[in-house]
């Protein structure tokens, strides 16, 4: 017996010696770099908010974001990518769905196409927009299950969508850009459930101005978690807008079919206009806010950000639904999905142009003339003066009350996320100010200092709402206007006070190349009509172009 065992043991020793595994070097897709030269180059930028202190995040390892899907993405051939470019880049959802139904590519191919672009541009430090903060590790698996000719499906079916990282989505953390929420595991937000029910693919999460731009007077698109998001039309040259900076930049660069942003006051309109995309801030209550990190339960709303009006209507419709957990939520309104197929007749549209803007901005003036020549009636007017006193107080008190409710009801792991209030976040940040709050946290400190009582708070809310509605209702009623025309997010504060919808659509580019947009502010819950007007305008003045550095 011993004679048999000994040779066998010797053979095992020989085999183990021969088969000793080789050391496998880990795949490294990205390495941190010294961003001091970029920071120095912006030290004298004419826009003080673009005088950055850092570009890359000090806490986000892009390898952790990009490695899980790397092997599958790397199998997507350059030949396939080149074949699909003309069929996908800048195309609207109906056109993409048509290509899929004709067998030109699959939903999985479409998802790989966008991932290919994300890896191509986001990993090199010289092209990164610092927009992707997380990728859904199961997105390709989910895409493979979709049928190319499924009947009766919503147009959003199979479309890869990116979410602002204050919107809850299972399988990815929801950080609001803050290190305090670095490990915040949540369920799907209500609007994400609606998207998934209709077959949309959640591709990943994008960066934002930390705490939706309510932490400090920081650069737009900056967060401790995600770093400094950059504008694809001019990295470190043009502002990204905020707070939905990642949503705007990623759509502009064609990293997904569309993205979802959120707005309290200007946070969809600003980055949409700065990145030459179509953004809709809906009437407060049209879309649920459950599962979204709040600033203000009075004014907050999510909204679609897309490359065209058609996709905006489709994405908006896909998120509709009454949410019993959101006291402002309403039943979905009819006609939104079909709005892009029924542009408003030119001769039946009457729009209000603000005299001060006509005198001040040549692109606005030229665009108004295009509308006039197209047959739309334009009334020039001067809006009434209204007070905005107490607006900051409204946000302060709402966030002081709303953030604890969110953390209590939406955060799954209370051990991983230890903060329970604004005060806790302030204390947490003070433990490492260089990494957690490089630009300070004066707005959060202002929340703690605000002692407005409940009675005064209610009074302020009512006064602001009345003032905002008077600002728009006065000219709308006097002149029978369908909408008021603004620029970018210039009148976003008034629209926020009124809780009215606003749709911004590209109207051109300045001599510098910086995008500029025309914003239509309409009546409450008339999004379908606003989108029809927007489609009519887009047909008259289709000016959006893909950023040159991201066109390939």
C-alpha positions, 0 to 999 in steps of 0.5 A, spaced: 500 500 500 505 504 501 508 503 495 502 505 491 501 511 495 508 514 495 509 515 487 502 518 487 504 523 493 510 524 489 506 525 482 501 530 486 507 534 489 510 534 481 503 536 479 502 542 484 509 544 482 507 545 475 500 547 476 502 553 481 497 559 478 501 565 475 500 571 479 495 575 474 496 582 474 489 586 476 486 590 470 487 597 471 482 601 466 484 608 470 489 611 474 488 618 478 492 623 475 495 630 478 489 635 476 493 641 479 495 644 472 488 644 470 486 647 476 491 652 475 489 654 468 482 656 471 484 660 476 483 666 473 476 664 469 472 670 468 466 666 471 468 665 478 464 659 480 469 656 474 475 657 478 476 650 481 479 647 487 479 640 484 477 636 478 477 629 479 474 626 485 478 624 491 474 618 493 471 615 487 475 610 484 473 609 476 476 602 476 470 600 481 465 603 476 468 601 470 471 594 471 464 590 472 462 591 465 469 591 462 469 584 459 463 585 456 464 592 453 470 590 450 467 585 446 463 590 442 467 591 436 469 597 433 466 595 426 459 594 429 460 601 433 461 604 426 455 601 423 451 603 428 453 611 429 449 613 424 443 610 426 444 612 434 447 618 434 442 624 435 437 620 433 430 620 436 427 614 440 422 612 434 428 612 429 432 608 434 426 603 435 425 603 427 432 600 426 431 595 432 424 592 429 428 592 422 433 587 425 439 592 424 441 591 431 438 589 438 437 592 445 443 589 447 447 592 442 444 599 443 446 598 450 453 596 448 453 602 444 452 607 449 457 603 454 462 603 448 462 611 448 462 612 456 468 607 456 471 611 450 471 618 453 470 617 460 476 613 462 481 618 458 483 624 463 483 628 457 476 627 455 473 625 461 467 629 463 466 626 470 459 625 469 458 617 470 458 616 478 455 609 477 453 603 472 448 598 473 452 592 473 446 588 470 444 592 465 446 588 459 443 582 462 437 586 462 437 588 455 438 581 453 431 579 455 428 584 451 424 582 445 425 586 439 418 586 436 414 586 442 407 589 441 404 594 445 410 596 449 411 603 451 416 607 446 421 607 452 421 600 452 429 598 451 431 605 451 438 606 456 436 611 461 441 615 466 439 618 472 441 623 476 444 621 483 439 623 487 434 618 484 434 612 488 435 605 483 436 598 486 443 596 485 446 602 485 448 607 491 444 614 491 449 619 494 446 626 492 454 627 491 455 627 498 460 622 502 455 622 508 451 618 503 456 614 500 453 607 502 446 609 501 442 603 499 435 605 497 429 602 493 427 604 486 424 611 486 417 611 484 419 614 477 424 609 476 419 603 478 414 606 472 420 606 467 422 599 469 415 597 468 415 599 461 421 596 459 426 602 460 433 600 462 437 604 467 444 604 465 447 608 470 447 614 475 450 621 473 454 626 477 450 633 480 452 639 484 452 636 491 446 636 495 442 639 488 446 645 489 444 647 496 450 645 500 454 652 498 456 657 492 460 651 489 462 650 482 456 647 478 457 640 477 461 639 483 461 634 488 465 630 493 463 623 490 463 625 483 468 630 482 468 636 477 463 635 471 465 638 465 461 641 459 462 637 452 462 644 448 468 646 452 471 642 458 473 648 463 471 653 458 463 653 459 459 652 465 455 645 466 449 649 469 447 645 475 444 642 479 443 636 474 450 637 470 451 630 469 444 629 466 445 635 461 453 633 459 451 626 458 445 627 454 449 632 450 455 627 449 450 621 447 452 617 453 445 615 453 438 615 449 436 620 455 437 622 462 432 624 468 434 630 472 431 634 478 429 641 479 427 646 485 429 652 482 433 652 475 436 645 476 433 642 469 433 648 465 440 651 467 444 644 465 439 643 459 441 650 456 448 650 458 449 643 454 444 644 448 439 639 450 431 639 451 429 639 458 422 640 462 421 642 469 414 639 470 408 642 474 410 640 481 406 634 482 405 631 475 411 627 477 412 623 484 418 625 488 418 619 492 425 616 493 429 622 491 433 626 496 430 632 497 431 640 498 424 642 498 417 638 498 414 644 496 418 645 489 422 639 488 420 635 481 424 630 477 424 631 469 426 629 463 432 631 459 433 629 452 436 631 445 429 633 442 422 634 444 420 627 441 424 624 446 422 629 452 415 627 451 416 620 451 420 620 457 415 624 461 410 620 459 413 614 461 414 616 468 407 619 470 403 616 475 399 618 481 403 616 488 399 615 494 406 617 498 407 624 495 401 628 497 402 633 491 402 627 486 396 627 481 393 623 476 397 623 469 394 627 464 392 625 457 396 627 451 403 627 453 405 621 449 402 624 442 404 631 443 410 630 439 406 627 433 401 633 433 405 640 433 401 646 435 398 649 429 403 655 428 397 660 427 394 658 433 400 659 438 401 666 441 407 667 445 409 673 450 416 675 449 419 679 454 421 686 452 428 687 456 430 680 453 429 683 446 433 689 447 439 685 451 440 679 447 441 678 440 440 671 439 433 671 443 431 677 438 433 673 432 429 667 435 423 671 436 423 673 429 424 666 426 417 665 430 414 671 427 416 669 420 413 662 421 406 665 423 406 665 430 403 671 434 408 674 438 406 679 444 412 683 447 411 685 454 414 687 461 412 683 466 410 685 473 414 687 479 413 681 484 417 680 491 421 674 492 422 675 499 423 669 503 425 664 498 431 662 501 427 661 507 422 656 504 428 652 502 431 652 508 425 650 512 423 645 507 430 641 507 430 641 515 424 638 515 424 633 509 431 630 509 430 627 516 424 624 513 427 621 507 433 618 511 428 615 515 424 612 510 428 611 504 435 609 507 435 601 508 442 601 512 442 605 517 448 603 520 452 604 513 449 611 513 449 614 520 447 621 518 439 623 520 439 630 519 442 636 516 445 638 523 448 631 522 451 632 515 454 639 517 458 635 523 460 629 519 463 634 514 467 638 519 471 631 520 474 632 514 473 639 510 478 638 505 475 632 502 468 632 504 467 640 503 472 643 499 468 649 498 465 650 504 457 648 506 455 655 508 448 653 505 447 648 510 450 652 516 444 657 513 439 652 514 441 651 521 441 658 523 434 659 520 429 659 526 423 661 522 417 658 525 411 654 522 406 660 522 411 664 518 413 659 514 406 657 511 405 665 510 412 665 506 410 659 502 403 662 500 406 669 498 411 666 494 406 662 490 401 668 489 407 672 487 410 667 482 403 666 479 402 673 478 408 674 475 406 669 469 398 670 470 398 677 469 401 677 461 398 670 460 391 673 461 391 680 459 394 678 452 391 670 451 398 667 451 400 660 451 407 661 454 412 666 456 419 666 452 425 666 457 432 664 456 436 658 459 434 659 467 433 666 467 426 666 470 426 659 473 425 662 480 419 665 478 417 659 475 419 655 481 415 660 486 409 659 481 410 651 481 409 652 473 412 648 468 418 650 463 421 647 457 427 649 454 430 648 447 436 649 444 436 656 440 443 657 438 450 658 440 454 664 442 460 666 438 464 663 443 461 656 442 457 656 448 450 654 447 444 658 449 436 656 449 429 658 449 425 657 455 417 656 454 414 657 461 407 655 461 400 654 465 400 648 470 399 641 468 399 643 460 405 640 459 402 636 453 400 643 450 407 646 452 410 640 448 406 641 442 408 648 442 416 646 443 415 641 437 413 646 433 418 651 435 423 645 434 421 644 427 422 651 425 429 652 428 432 645 429 439 648 431 442 643 436 449 639 434 453 634 437 459 637 441 465 636 436 470 633 441 464 627 442 462 626 435 466 620 433 
